């Protein structure tokens, strides 16, 4: 009896799942996830071709990545890039594009989006190149966009609430996002380009100083890959007493998503805090 399973049969046997795309600075990764009785999860980092537009890389990935061949129920895109916060009381949707482009000037045409952060009483503005948005929508139809910082801030808002004020540092590649919470309320958030752990420590303690947080008393939490969080925590511990590394495997009770190598922390929080 022929036991060969064709690609078409495999796709037919695989139930439609939500496709998640994480688009960062020069990298893309794909995930398919459903929190069913039998949790379904696939993850595939994609090595983009340098000096080639993100739109072209997305089209090429569609023809080469098996994860994109299976049936898809809906598509959510996690956008990792520059963000700015607007107080909720001052937010006016019609001015989003003007405000974002004023904050981050560019000659490239972009589409500006926003996420509401109730814990911050604020709105987070972010953007993606128009050509990339069109490519995604031509390939997948209806697409929902969310900032990479949104699930991380929502997750941090509920973590370590026993401390009066606590600071979170999330490092991903050459980018460091720093946020300070008081109880479950976001006080300040900012993102910096870094070259090494010393840079990261400088920005962390600068934010702490502006928030009157004493290194010997304040609580500092560091998230990122194991290597990133350990190197930055080591640097912070030279000056701070309470530095905690955020271990996703422990946080999420060894969930398959948290135990899969290379899954970025922002994507993890998006999937597991739903």
Buried (B, 14 or more C-beta within 10 A) or exposed (E): EEEEEEEEEEEEEBEEBBBBBBBBEEBBBBBBBBEEEEEBBBBBBBEBEEEEBBBEBBEBBEEEEEBBBBEBEBBBBBBBBBBBBBEEEEBEEEBBBEBBBEEBEEEEEBBBBBBEBEBBEBBBBBBBBEBBBEBBEEBBEEBEBBBBBBBBBBBBBEBBEEBEBBBBBBBBBEBBBBBBBBEBEBBBBBBBEBEEBEBBBBBBBEBBEEBEBEBEEBBBBBBBBEEBBBBBBBBBBEBBEBBBBBEBEEBBEEBBBBEBEEBBBBBBBBBBEE
